Amino acid sequence: MKPVPEKVIFCTLRLEPPPLDKLAQKLKADGRAHALFDLWRNLVNQPNALTFVLKPPRDAKAKFHICADCGQAFSGAELVFRHFRQQHAEKAVKIVPKTVEPPKGSFQFVARCGLCRSLLCPPNYHEFSARLVAHHKERHDRVPFDEFRAKVANSNSADDVEAWRKALSVTEELHCAVCDQVVVDERSLLDHVRQAHADRVEKTEEELAIPAARLRQLECRDIRRACNQIWDKEKKEPGHFLALLRQALSQRGLQIFRDLLGHQYACRYHPRRASERDQLTPRQQEVLALAGAPARRGHKPNRHTLRDHFAAQGVAEADVKADADALVRMGLLVELENGQLDALGPGSHIAT
């Protein structure tokens, strides 16, 4: 038996605007430079931030099939109908009671099941053997048939005989819940619904957009496999995702820059080199010199470092904070998310 080939489905990731807008507002209010990789880890933990977009091959006429009742997506019509048969078949059935003529004949006894005490039928009824086998198969199949048959007893109560007659005088008809057509059995009903009321079973779409939060709820293996493959690839090498995030944040007015190691950062202010036209005070130039100097013991200075440095010169902490804020606004000083300060210079980590 040849293995069933996997269906080719193209899948990409899409960032949703509401979480991005909220993230951009937070970054603008913060003013610090945040690593794109850290922002990526923050977004992937939000279930409403990512959406899987699936498309069939361009040269194929295949479409995605959607359950009209619950919205489950499938790659084929047979799969969506199987889902409908298992999950929503009861909604297409309408059971209508119908009165029929009770059985005729002389019935003095009626058989009663010795296990569940249910009335079966009289021993001289023409369907006695068939009903006995059906009842055993439906209710007591774990008990050997000979043992079950030995416990069946006859009741000569007139009330029991009348109750059996009354039960057989009412039967149930299966009707289509849409058009009220009478069908023979449940299989015929499902075939009728599929042929006459296909719009009640499925809808077709040329493109699917599935939120990441619904990934585990997908029943179709082909679609779930395509989403998991692109998701595993992005988690190992999030280059495409970072490109989407960089473009989205740039469109929202944030600045993207790199450090010397190639790490990308997003910030409200874009770092720039101080020029001769910049009218800086000596203290501000000293702040830039401290921030742009090579890191000591692997750490760049922060606001506490500046405070302690200028406290020895008798400068108030509020004045140091004002100078640092002014340099950050001018783009001459970069404040990272961990609080470290950096500036363009010989020892800077920021790429020019």
C-alpha positions as CSV (number, residue, x, y, z in Angstrom):
1,M,0.0,0.0,0.0
2,K,1.5,3.3,-1.1
3,P,1.7,6.1,1.5
4,V,-0.7,9.0,1.1
5,P,1.3,12.0,-0.1
6,E,1.1,15.1,2.0
7,K,-0.8,18.0,0.6
8,V,1.3,21.1,-0.2
9,I,0.1,24.1,1.8
10,F,2.0,27.4,1.9
11,C,2.0,29.0,5.3
12,T,3.3,32.4,6.5
13,L,3.1,34.4,9.8
14,R,1.3,37.7,10.1
15,L,1.5,40.2,13.0
16,E,-1.8,41.6,14.2
17,P,-2.1,45.4,14.5
18,P,-3.6,45.7,18.0
19,P,-0.7,44.1,19.9
20,L,1.8,46.0,17.7
21,D,0.1,49.3,18.4
22,K,0.1,48.6,22.1
23,L,3.8,47.7,22.0
24,A,4.7,50.8,19.9
25,Q,3.0,53.1,22.4
26,K,4.8,51.4,25.3
27,L,8.2,51.8,23.6
28,K,7.5,55.5,22.7
29,A,6.5,56.2,26.3
30,D,9.6,54.4,27.7
31,G,12.2,56.0,25.5
32,R,14.7,53.2,26.0
33,A,16.3,51.0,23.3
34,H,14.8,47.5,23.4
35,A,16.3,44.5,21.6
36,L,14.1,43.2,18.8
37,F,14.8,39.6,19.9
38,D,13.4,40.4,23.4
39,L,10.4,42.1,21.8
40,W,9.9,38.9,19.7
41,R,9.8,36.7,22.8
42,N,7.3,39.1,24.3
43,L,5.0,38.9,21.3
44,V,5.1,35.1,20.8
45,N,3.8,34.7,24.3
46,Q,0.7,36.7,23.4
47,P,-1.8,34.4,21.7
48,N,-3.6,37.2,19.8
49,A,-0.4,38.7,18.3
50,L,0.2,36.1,15.6
51,T,-1.9,34.7,12.8
52,F,-1.0,31.8,10.4
53,V,-1.9,32.6,6.8
54,L,-2.3,29.5,4.6
55,K,-2.7,29.3,0.9
56,P,-2.7,26.4,-1.6
57,P,-0.2,26.2,-4.4
58,R,-0.7,28.8,-7.1
59,D,-1.1,26.3,-9.9
60,A,-3.6,24.2,-7.9
61,K,-7.4,24.7,-7.9
62,A,-7.6,23.3,-4.4
63,K,-9.5,25.3,-1.7
64,F,-9.9,25.1,2.0
65,H,-13.2,23.7,3.3
66,I,-14.7,25.3,6.4
67,C,-17.4,23.7,8.6
68,A,-20.4,25.9,8.3
69,D,-21.4,25.2,11.9
70,C,-18.3,25.6,14.0
71,G,-15.7,27.1,11.6
72,Q,-13.2,24.2,11.7
73,A,-10.9,24.3,8.7
74,F,-10.0,21.2,6.5
75,S,-8.0,20.6,3.4
76,G,-10.6,18.4,1.7
77,A,-14.3,18.0,1.4
78,E,-14.3,14.4,2.7
79,L,-12.6,15.6,5.9
80,V,-15.2,18.3,6.6
81,F,-18.1,15.9,6.0
82,R,-16.5,13.4,8.3
83,H,-16.3,16.1,11.0
84,F,-19.9,17.0,10.4
85,R,-21.0,13.4,10.7
86,Q,-19.2,13.0,14.0
87,Q,-19.9,16.4,15.6
88,H,-23.0,17.9,14.1
89,A,-25.1,15.1,12.7
90,E,-27.8,15.4,15.4
91,K,-28.5,19.0,14.2
92,A,-29.6,17.7,10.8
93,V,-32.0,15.0,12.3
94,K,-35.6,15.7,13.3
95,I,-37.4,12.7,14.9
96,V,-41.1,12.7,14.4
97,P,-43.3,10.2,16.3
98,K,-45.8,8.3,14.2
99,T,-48.8,6.2,15.3
100,V,-49.2,2.9,13.6
101,E,-51.5,0.0,14.1
102,P,-50.5,-2.2,17.0
103,P,-49.6,-5.9,16.4
104,K,-52.5,-8.2,15.9
105,G,-52.7,-11.7,17.3
106,S,-53.4,-13.6,20.5
107,F,-50.6,-12.7,23.0
108,Q,-50.9,-14.2,26.5
109,F,-47.3,-13.7,27.6
110,V,-44.5,-11.2,27.0
111,A,-40.8,-11.9,27.5
112,R,-38.9,-9.8,30.0
113,C,-35.1,-9.4,30.2
114,G,-33.8,-10.9,33.4
115,L,-30.9,-8.5,33.5
116,C,-32.5,-5.1,32.9
117,R,-36.2,-6.0,33.3
118,S,-37.0,-4.5,29.9
119,L,-40.1,-5.8,28.0
120,L,-39.0,-7.6,24.8
121,C,-41.9,-9.2,23.0
122,P,-44.2,-12.3,23.2
123,P,-42.6,-15.6,22.5
124,N,-45.1,-16.3,19.6
125,Y,-44.3,-12.9,18.0
126,H,-42.7,-13.4,14.5
127,E,-39.7,-11.1,15.4
128,F,-39.0,-12.7,18.8
129,S,-35.6,-14.2,17.9
130,A,-34.4,-11.1,16.0
131,R,-35.4,-8.8,18.9
132,L,-33.7,-11.1,21.4
133,V,-30.4,-11.0,19.5
134,A,-30.6,-7.3,18.9
135,H,-31.3,-6.5,22.6
136,H,-28.4,-8.8,23.7
137,K,-26.0,-7.1,21.2
138,E,-27.1,-3.6,22.2
139,R,-27.4,-3.9,26.0
140,H,-25.7,-7.0,27.3
141,D,-23.0,-8.1,24.8
142,R,-20.5,-8.8,27.6
143,V,-22.7,-11.6,28.9
144,P,-22.7,-14.9,26.9
145,F,-25.8,-15.2,24.8
146,D,-26.8,-18.6,26.4
147,E,-26.5,-17.1,29.9
148,F,-28.6,-14.1,28.8
149,R,-31.2,-16.3,27.1
150,A,-31.5,-18.5,30.2
151,K,-32.5,-15.4,32.3
152,V,-35.3,-14.3,30.0
153,A,-38.7,-14.9,31.7
154,N,-42.2,-14.8,30.5
155,S,-44.8,-12.5,32.1
156,N,-48.5,-13.2,31.9
157,S,-49.5,-9.9,33.3
158,A,-52.2,-8.2,31.2
159,D,-50.6,-4.8,32.0
160,D,-47.3,-5.9,30.6
161,V,-48.9,-7.2,27.4
162,E,-50.8,-4.0,27.0
163,A,-47.6,-1.9,27.6
164,W,-45.8,-3.8,24.9
165,R,-48.7,-3.3,22.4
166,K,-48.7,0.4,23.2
167,A,-45.0,0.7,22.7
168,L,-45.2,-0.9,19.3
169,S,-48.1,1.4,18.3
170,V,-45.8,4.4,18.2
171,T,-42.7,4.5,15.9
172,E,-40.2,7.2,15.0
173,E,-39.6,8.6,11.6
174,L,-36.3,10.3,10.6
175,H,-36.8,13.7,8.9
176,C,-34.3,16.1,7.5
177,A,-34.3,19.1,9.8
178,V,-33.9,21.5,6.8
179,C,-36.5,20.4,4.3
180,D,-38.5,17.8,6.4
181,Q,-37.9,15.0,3.9
182,V,-38.4,11.5,5.3
183,V,-35.3,9.2,5.1
184,V,-34.8,5.5,5.9
185,D,-31.9,5.7,8.3
186,E,-29.2,8.0,9.5
187,R,-26.8,7.2,6.7
188,S,-29.4,8.1,4.1
189,L,-30.1,11.3,6.0
190,L,-26.4,12.3,5.9
191,D,-26.1,11.6,2.2
192,H,-29.3,13.6,1.6
193,V,-27.9,16.6,3.6
194,R,-24.6,16.4,1.7
195,Q,-26.2,16.4,-1.7
196,A,-29.2,18.8,-1.2
197,H,-27.9,21.1,1.6
198,A,-24.1,21.3,1.0
199,D,-24.1,24.9,2.1
200,R,-25.3,23.8,5.6
201,V,-22.2,21.5,5.8
202,E,-19.3,23.4,4.3
203,K,-18.0,26.6,2.9
204,T,-14.9,27.0,0.7
205,E,-12.1,29.6,1.1
206,E,-9.0,30.3,-1.0
207,E,-7.1,31.6,1.9
208,L,-7.1,30.8,5.7
209,A,-6.2,33.1,8.6
210,I,-5.8,31.1,11.8
211,P,-4.9,32.8,15.0
212,A,-2.0,31.2,16.9
213,A,-4.3,30.6,19.9
214,R,-6.4,28.2,17.9
215,L,-3.5,26.1,16.6
216,R,-4.1,23.3,19.1
217,Q,-7.8,23.2,18.3
218,L,-7.3,22.3,14.7
219,E,-8.5,18.9,13.7
220,C,-7.0,18.8,10.1
221,R,-3.6,17.2,10.2
222,D,-2.4,18.8,6.9
223,I,-3.2,22.3,8.1
224,R,-1.8,21.7,11.6
225,R,1.4,20.2,10.2
226,A,1.9,23.3,7.9
227,C,1.4,25.7,10.8
228,N,3.8,23.7,13.1
229,Q,6.5,23.5,10.4
230,I,6.6,27.3,9.9
231,W,6.3,27.9,13.6
232,D,9.2,25.5,14.4
233,K,11.3,27.2,11.7
234,E,10.6,30.7,13.0
235,K,11.5,29.7,16.6
236,K,14.9,28.3,15.5
237,E,15.7,31.1,13.0
238,P,13.4,34.0,13.6
239,G,14.8,36.1,10.7
240,H,11.5,36.4,8.9
241,F,9.6,37.3,12.0
242,L,12.2,39.9,13.0
243,A,12.0,41.4,9.6
244,L,8.2,41.7,10.0
245,L,8.6,43.2,13.4
246,R,11.2,45.7,12.2
247,Q,9.0,46.8,9.4
248,A,5.9,47.1,11.6
249,L,7.7,49.2,14.3
250,S,9.3,51.4,11.6
251,Q,5.9,52.2,10.2
252,R,4.8,53.2,13.7
253,G,7.5,55.8,14.0
254,L,10.1,53.9,15.9
255,Q,13.8,53.9,15.0
256,I,15.7,50.6,14.3
257,F,19.5,50.4,14.7
258,R,22.2,47.8,15.3
259,D,25.1,47.3,17.6
260,L,28.6,46.1,16.5
261,L,27.5,42.5,17.1
262,G,24.6,42.8,14.7
263,H,21.9,42.9,17.4
264,Q,18.9,45.0,16.4
265,Y,17.2,47.5,18.7
266,A,14.0,49.5,18.5
267,C,13.9,53.0,20.1
268,R,12.0,56.2,20.0
269,Y,15.2,58.1,19.2
270,H,17.7,57.3,16.6
271,P,21.4,57.4,17.7
272,R,23.5,60.0,15.9
273,R,27.1,61.2,16.2
274,A,27.7,64.6,17.8
275,S,28.9,67.2,15.4
276,E,30.5,70.6,15.9
277,R,27.2,72.3,15.4
278,D,25.8,70.7,18.5
279,Q,26.0,73.2,21.3
280,L,26.7,71.0,24.3
281,T,27.7,72.1,27.7
282,P,31.0,70.8,29.1
283,R,29.1,68.5,31.5
284,Q,27.1,67.0,28.6
285,Q,30.3,66.4,26.6
286,E,31.7,64.6,29.7
287,V,28.6,62.5,29.9
288,L,29.0,61.5,26.3
289,A,32.7,60.7,26.9
290,L,31.8,58.5,29.8
291,A,29.1,56.6,27.8
292,G,31.2,56.3,24.7
293,A,34.3,55.0,26.5
294,P,35.2,51.2,26.4
295,A,33.2,49.2,28.9
296,R,34.8,48.4,32.2
297,R,34.6,44.8,33.3
298,G,32.1,44.2,30.5
299,H,29.6,46.9,31.7
300,K,28.7,50.3,30.3
301,P,27.8,53.1,32.6
302,N,24.2,53.8,33.7
303,R,22.5,56.6,35.4
304,H,23.7,55.5,38.9
305,T,27.3,55.6,37.5
306,L,26.8,59.2,36.2
307,R,25.3,60.2,39.5
308,D,28.2,58.9,41.6
309,H,30.7,60.3,39.1
310,F,29.3,63.9,39.2
311,A,28.5,63.7,42.9
312,A,32.2,63.9,43.6
313,Q,32.3,67.2,41.7
314,G,29.3,68.6,43.7
315,V,26.8,68.4,40.9
316,A,23.2,67.7,42.0
317,E,21.5,64.5,40.9
318,A,18.6,66.4,39.2
319,D,21.1,68.3,37.0
320,V,22.7,65.0,35.9
321,K,19.3,63.5,35.1
322,A,18.3,66.6,33.1
323,D,21.6,66.4,31.0
324,A,21.1,62.7,30.4
325,D,17.4,63.2,29.4
326,A,18.4,66.0,27.0
327,L,21.1,63.9,25.4
328,V,18.7,60.9,25.0
329,R,16.1,63.2,23.3
330,M,18.8,64.5,20.9
331,G,19.8,61.0,20.0
332,L,23.3,61.5,21.2
333,L,22.9,59.1,24.2
334,V,21.3,55.7,23.9
335,E,19.7,54.2,27.0
336,L,19.2,50.4,26.7
337,E,16.4,48.4,28.3
338,N,18.8,47.1,31.0
339,G,19.6,50.7,32.0
340,Q,23.0,50.9,30.5
341,L,24.1,54.0,28.6
342,D,26.0,54.2,25.3
343,A,27.0,56.8,22.8
344,L,28.7,56.8,19.4
345,G,32.4,56.9,19.9
346,P,35.6,54.8,19.8
347,G,34.4,52.5,22.6
348,S,30.7,52.4,21.7
349,H,28.8,49.2,21.0
350,I,26.4,51.1,18.7
351,A,27.1,50.7,15.0
352,T,27.4,53.9,13.0
